[in-house]
Amino acid sequence: MRVTRATVEAVAGLTTRWFGAVEDGTVLSAVGVWPLLAFLADGADGAARAELAEAVGLPADRAAPAARELLEALRALRGFDAALGLWTDRTLELRAEWESGLPADTHGVLAGDESTDRGALDAWAQKRTGGLLDRMPVALTEDTELVLASALALRTEWLRPFEEWPVTPEQGPWRDRTLLGLRRESSLLDRVAVADTPEGCVTELRVLGTNGIDVHLLLGEERMTPAAVLRTGVDVLLGRRPSVNGTRLPFGDVGPGLRVRRVRRVTPQPPTLEVTTMAYDMTAHHDLLARHRLFGLTAARDSTRGHFPGISGSPLAIGSARQSATARFGALGFRAAAVTAFAAMPGGIPERRYVTTTVEADFDRPFGFLAVHRTSRLVLAAGWVTEPVPHPGYEDEE
């Protein structure tokens, strides 16, 4: 995927700034907002143009080309679907130069009937996300003249699946709750790393997908805010902050939820990374105008005048800006299994002559995540997990 470093850093910057305003569990996608802000900046003037360019992180005259490049790159990704949609009132005339900069087959027409338009927009959102979301997060009124939207959907399967286990944390916010835990072992110790910052240490675990899309799980010290943890994850991702991976960690408690210890074995075994995390399934809804300064929409909200002469000769202002996002993290779809065990009495006490290293990573309290395109390091989605999936507790389970 070809995306400039400037665009990757601009999307990452919007992600971290957005999380600076977040205090609870949520999921969001800055890469879904960023192209829309870029196209709006291209058609804006005055204070609105300056504010939008600052939010985008690029000069306004470079924003639209960068947005087109990003959308084209996203559509080329395996396991990723990206679409841009534009709907206008029948009487609204667009500037040909601005409209020509949008992807082909983008423009639709608003019928002027709220129920009809709502049904059409919701159907578009459902189709473009493969049913993961079923509504377009926009407030339609009889005065709505233009709707500009993006839809993103990503899917990946783990290179190495997890096993599902009931997990009951002994301490922390999830103490005494039986949760749907995910466990697996690996000989690749470099999948886990620790970064040290002035705000505290962060443990990072990379879970690799089969199509070049990975998820980075981030566990910070308990005193750290979600924003600080996610910011550290982004800095490590972009090479702005060093980290020490599992092959170079000393013995002992070396990071949040991370312990390295010597283990005696009967037979020689390679060093092992043992991971325990929690499944999650979350949806969030964001009103971007509630954080208008963050998204460069302060001036653009003023309906007493138009702010987008580059889009249309008719005066336009922003009346609604929202995002709905969802994220699900599991073992790898549905799996059924039966376990049968025979207890064999030992014929003698084996001598444990071999010593190996075990790295244990436990994500058993609120943690963050970044969904990342592996080669470009573009952040596709981000979130903070506070409500993991409970274990189903099957009736025939003992």
C-alpha positions in Angstrom: 0.0 0.0 0.0 1.4 3.4 -1.0 0.6 6.1 1.5 3.0 9.0 2.2 4.7 9.2 5.6 3.0 12.6 6.1 -0.5 11.1 5.7 0.4 8.2 8.1 1.6 10.6 10.7 -1.4 12.9 10.2 -3.8 10.1 10.8 -1.8 8.9 13.8 -1.8 12.5 15.2 -5.6 12.7 14.8 -5.9 9.4 16.6 -3.9 10.4 19.6 -5.5 13.8 19.9 -9.0 12.2 19.7 -8.0 9.8 22.5 -6.9 12.9 24.5 -10.6 13.7 24.9 -11.6 10.1 25.8 -11.9 8.8 29.3 -13.9 5.6 29.0 -14.0 2.5 26.8 -14.5 3.3 23.2 -13.6 2.4 19.6 -12.9 5.0 16.9 -11.4 5.3 13.5 -9.5 8.5 12.7 -8.8 7.2 9.2 -12.5 7.3 8.6 -12.8 10.9 9.5 -9.6 12.2 8.1 -10.5 12.0 4.3 -13.7 13.8 4.9 -12.0 16.7 6.8 -9.5 16.8 3.9 -12.1 17.2 1.2 -13.9 19.8 3.3 -10.7 21.7 3.8 -10.1 21.7 0.0 -13.5 23.5 -0.6 -13.5 25.8 2.4 -12.3 29.4 2.8 -11.5 31.8 5.7 -11.3 30.5 9.2 -13.0 27.2 8.4 -10.2 26.5 5.8 -7.5 27.3 8.3 -9.1 25.2 11.1 -9.7 22.2 8.9 -6.2 22.3 7.5 -4.8 22.3 11.1 -7.0 19.3 12.0 -5.9 17.4 8.9 -2.3 18.2 9.5 -1.6 19.3 5.9 -2.0 22.5 3.9 -5.5 22.8 2.5 -4.3 22.8 -1.1 -2.6 19.4 -0.5 -5.4 17.8 1.5 -7.7 16.5 -1.3 -5.0 14.8 -3.3 -3.7 13.1 -0.1 -7.3 12.0 0.7 -7.8 10.5 -2.7 -4.4 8.7 -2.5 -5.4 7.3 0.9 -8.8 6.1 -0.2 -7.3 4.4 -3.3 -4.7 2.7 -1.1 -7.3 1.5 1.4 -9.4 0.0 -1.3 -6.4 -2.0 -2.5 -5.9 -3.6 0.9 -6.8 -7.3 1.3 -9.4 -7.6 4.0 -10.3 -4.0 3.9 -13.2 -2.2 2.3 -13.3 1.6 1.9 -16.0 3.8 0.3 -16.8 7.5 0.0 -20.4 8.6 -0.5 -21.8 12.1 -1.4 -25.5 12.9 -1.6 -26.8 16.4 -2.4 -30.2 18.0 -2.8 -31.5 18.1 -6.3 -31.2 21.9 -6.5 -27.6 22.1 -5.1 -25.0 22.7 -7.8 -21.5 21.6 -7.0 -18.2 23.1 -8.3 -17.0 20.8 -11.1 -13.4 21.1 -10.0 -14.2 20.0 -6.4 -16.5 17.1 -7.5 -14.0 15.8 -10.0 -11.6 15.3 -7.2 -13.9 12.7 -5.6 -13.7 9.0 -6.4 -15.9 7.8 -9.3 -19.5 6.7 -8.7 -19.6 8.7 -5.4 -22.4 11.2 -6.0 -26.0 10.4 -5.2 -29.1 12.6 -4.8 -31.3 13.3 -1.7 -35.0 12.7 -2.4 -36.0 15.4 0.1 -38.1 13.0 2.1 -36.5 12.2 5.5 -37.8 8.6 5.7 -36.7 7.8 2.1 -33.3 9.4 2.5 -32.7 7.7 5.8 -33.5 4.3 4.4 -31.1 4.9 1.4 -28.3 6.1 3.6 -28.7 3.3 6.1 -28.7 0.7 3.3 -25.5 2.2 1.9 -23.8 2.0 5.4 -24.9 -1.6 5.9 -23.7 -2.7 2.4 -20.3 -0.9 2.6 -19.5 -2.3 6.1 -20.7 -5.9 5.3 -23.4 -5.6 7.9 -21.1 -4.6 10.8 -23.0 -1.3 11.1 -26.6 -0.8 9.9 -27.1 3.0 10.2 -25.6 6.1 8.8 -24.7 8.3 11.8 -26.0 11.6 10.4 -28.9 13.9 11.5 -31.2 14.5 8.5 -33.6 17.4 8.4 -35.6 19.1 5.7 -32.8 21.6 5.4 -30.1 19.0 4.7 -28.5 19.8 1.4 -25.3 17.7 1.3 -24.1 14.5 3.1 -20.5 13.4 2.8 -19.7 10.1 4.3 -17.0 7.3 4.5 -17.5 3.7 5.3 -14.6 1.4 6.3 -14.6 -2.3 7.1 -11.6 -4.5 8.0 -11.3 -8.2 8.6 -8.3 -10.4 9.5 -7.7 -13.8 10.7 -4.8 -14.6 13.1 -1.8 -16.4 11.8 -1.9 -18.4 15.0 -5.4 -18.7 16.6 -6.2 -18.4 20.3 -7.9 -21.0 22.5 -10.9 -19.9 24.5 -10.8 -20.3 28.3 -12.8 -18.9 31.2 -10.6 -16.4 33.0 -11.4 -14.8 36.4 -8.9 -12.0 37.2 -7.9 -11.9 40.9 -7.5 -8.1 41.1 -8.3 -4.9 39.2 -11.6 -3.7 37.7 -12.4 -7.1 36.3 -11.8 -8.9 39.6 -14.1 -11.9 40.3 -15.7 -11.7 36.8 -15.6 -14.8 34.7 -14.6 -13.5 31.2 -14.0 -15.1 27.8 -10.2 -15.4 28.0 -8.0 -16.0 24.9 -4.8 -17.9 25.4 -2.0 -19.1 23.2 1.7 -20.0 23.3 4.5 -19.0 20.8 8.2 -19.3 20.5 8.4 -15.8 19.0 9.3 -13.7 22.0 9.7 -10.5 19.9 5.9 -10.3 19.5 5.9 -8.6 22.9 7.8 -5.5 24.0 8.0 -2.8 26.7 8.3 0.9 26.2 9.3 3.2 29.0 7.9 6.8 29.1 7.9 9.6 31.6 4.2 8.8 32.2 4.9 5.1 32.8 5.7 1.8 31.1 3.5 0.2 28.4 3.5 -3.4 27.3 2.8 -4.0 23.6 1.7 -7.3 22.1 1.5 -7.6 18.3 -1.1 -10.1 17.1 -0.4 -10.7 13.4 -3.2 -11.2 10.8 -3.0 -13.3 7.6 -3.6 -10.3 5.3 -1.1 -7.8 6.6 -3.5 -6.2 9.1 -2.3 -6.6 12.7 -3.7 -5.6 16.1 -1.4 -4.2 18.8 -2.7 -4.7 22.3 -1.4 -2.0 24.8 -1.4 -2.4 28.6 -0.1 0.6 30.6 0.5 1.1 34.3 -2.7 1.5 36.2 -2.1 5.2 36.9 -1.8 5.9 33.1 -4.7 7.4 31.1 -6.0 5.8 28.0 -4.6 8.7 26.0 -1.1 8.2 27.4 -1.2 4.5 26.7 -2.5 4.9 23.1 0.0 7.7 22.4 2.9 5.5 23.5 1.6 2.7 21.2 1.5 5.1 18.3 5.0 6.5 19.1 6.5 3.0 19.2 4.6 2.1 15.9 6.1 5.1 14.1 9.6 4.6 15.5 9.4 7.8 17.6 10.0 5.9 20.9 12.2 2.8 21.5 11.0 -0.4 23.1 12.7 -3.6 24.4 11.3 -6.8 22.9 10.9 -10.1 24.7 14.2 -11.6 23.5 16.1 -8.9 25.5 14.1 -8.5 28.6 15.6 -9.4 32.0 14.0 -11.9 34.5 11.3 -10.7 36.8 8.3 -8.3 36.5 9.5 -6.3 33.5 6.4 -4.4 32.4 2.6 -4.0 33.0 1.2 -7.6 33.0 4.5 -8.9 31.8 6.8 -11.3 33.7 9.9 -13.2 32.6 10.9 -16.3 34.6 13.1 -19.4 34.4 11.2 -22.7 34.2 12.6 -26.2 34.7 11.5 -28.8 32.1 12.0 -32.5 31.8 13.0 -32.2 28.1 14.8 -29.3 26.3 12.3 -26.7 25.1 12.7 -23.3 23.4 11.8 -20.1 25.2 8.0 -19.5 25.2 5.7 -16.5 25.1 2.5 -17.3 27.0 -0.3 -14.8 26.3 -3.6 -14.4 28.0 -6.0 -11.6 26.9 -9.8 -11.0 26.8 -12.2 -11.2 23.9 -14.1 -8.0 23.3 -17.1 -6.8 21.2 -17.7 -3.1 21.3 -19.6 -0.4 19.5 -19.3 3.4 20.0 -21.0 6.5 18.7 -19.2 9.8 18.5 -20.6 13.4 18.0 -17.7 15.1 16.3 -19.3 18.6 16.8 -19.1 18.1 20.5 -15.4 18.2 20.0 -15.5 20.8 17.1 -12.1 22.3 17.9 -10.4 18.9 17.7 -11.8 18.3 14.2 -11.4 21.9 12.9 -15.1 22.4 12.7 -15.6 25.5 15.0 -16.0 28.1 12.3 -17.7 25.7 9.9 -20.6 25.3 12.4 -21.7 28.9 12.0 -24.9 28.8 9.9 -25.1 32.6 9.5 -22.8 32.4 6.5 -21.3 29.9 4.0 -17.8 28.4 4.5 -17.3 26.2 1.4 -17.3 28.3 -1.8 -15.0 25.7 -3.4 -17.8 23.1 -3.0 -20.8 25.0 -4.2 -21.9 28.6 -4.9 -24.7 28.0 -2.4 -23.7 28.9 1.2 -23.0 25.7 3.2 -22.3 25.1 6.9 -21.8 21.9 9.0 -24.9 20.9 10.9 -24.0 17.4 11.9 -20.8 15.3 12.1 -20.9 11.9 13.7 -19.1 8.5 13.6 -20.3 5.0 14.6 -17.6 2.4 15.0 -17.4 -1.2 16.1 -14.6 -3.7 17.0 -14.7 -7.4 17.8 -11.6 -9.4 18.9 -12.0 -13.2 19.3 -10.2 -16.5 19.0 -11.0 -16.8 15.2 -14.6 -17.2 14.5 -16.6 -20.1 15.8 -14.8 -23.2 17.0 -16.1 -26.3 18.7 -13.9 -28.8 20.5 -14.0 -31.7 22.9 -11.2 -32.6 25.3 -10.6 -36.1 26.6 -7.9 -36.8 29.2 -6.4 -40.0 30.7 -4.4 -39.6 33.8 -1.3 -41.7 33.6 0.4 -42.6 36.9 4.1 -41.9 36.7 6.5 -44.8 36.8 9.1 -42.6 38.6 9.9 -39.0 39.4 11.4 -37.4 36.3 14.5 -35.2 36.8 13.9 -31.7 35.6 17.4 -31.0 34.3 16.6 -28.4 31.6 15.9 -24.7 32.2 14.1 -22.5 29.7 12.6 -19.0 29.6 8.9 -18.2 29.8 7.5 -14.8 29.1 4.0 -14.4 30.5 1.8 -11.6 29.2 -1.6 -11.0 30.9 -4.0 -8.4 29.7 -6.5 -8.8 32.6 -7.5 -5.2 33.1 -8.5 -2.3 30.8 -6.2 -2.0 27.8 -5.9 -0.3 24.5 -5.6 -1.5 20.9 -4.5 -0.3 17.5 -5.5 -2.0 14.3 -2.6 -1.4 11.9 -1.6 -2.0 8.3 1.7 -3.8 8.8 3.9 -2.3 6.1 2.7 1.3 6.0 2.0 1.5 9.8 -1.2 3.3 9.1 -3.6 3.2 12.1 -7.0 1.9 10.8 -8.9 1.8 14.1 -8.2 2.2 17.8 -9.9 1.6 21.0 -9.9 1.2 24.8 -11.4 -1.9 26.2 -13.2 -1.6 29.6 -16.0 -4.2 29.1 -14.7 -7.5 27.7 -16.9 -10.4 26.6 -18.2 -12.5 29.6 -17.6 -16.2 29.4 -20.8 -17.9 28.2 -20.7 -20.5 31.1 -22.2 -23.5 29.3 -24.6 -25.5 31.4 -22.8 -28.9 30.9 -19.5 -27.4 31.8 -17.7 -28.6 35.0 
